[in-house]
Amino acid sequence: MKKALMLFVVLVVAFSVYPAVLAETGAPVPLPPDLDIVKPALDVPGAVFSGIWDGVWQSSNNRYNVPKDVVIVIERIDGERVTIVYALRERGEESYVRVERKLSSVNKIDFDLGNGIKRVQLIYKGSSKKIYGTYFRGNITDEAIFSPRPQKAKLGKWNSKKEQIVSDFLALPFLCSFQTVIVNFRNDLFRRGEIFKKSRHQ
């Protein structure tokens, strides 16, 4: 009973305190139909980036900017070359682009979106197992904290049929959307806390 009450309180807070993100967040941002994630060995430089990462761009220097759902997929890591899918939902419009760029370091990827104007920097932090992203376009800077999206495993990778059923259930679209909302809300609270800590030390 107490757990149900706590969940209800969390949902009420999420839907009241976080209206901007909820207005933008619906179904997961569409990805290419030919998406093919090749999981590298754990000892491959940059392997921590592999997979699908969900976040929300929020401007740190433009208060009129609307939060934007963003999904970054690291499809392949081949030596220093990284194949990246960048998918965005902005004001109801959805788009994605696939680029191949160079791995900056074992925990950093810095890439442009093909036009030389918009640039994205991703930094993986092992302490939180999240990616901290920065999006540069002209004088505007957006920031996001990316969380890994739960992946549906292929049959045979689970120890039992029950685990496979759980995996299929968690991969349902409405649950992915709900998980994205909660993750975005949690990430925004974390980001605001970091900003508050910095302001106290200034």
Beta strands, then each sheet from edge to edge (+ up, - down):
strand 1: 51-59
strand 2: 68-78
strand 3: 81-90
strand 4: 93-105
strand 5: 108-112
strand 6: 118-125
strand 7: 130-137
strand 8: 140-148
sheet 1: 1+ 2- 3+ 4- 5+ 6- 7+ 8- 1+
end
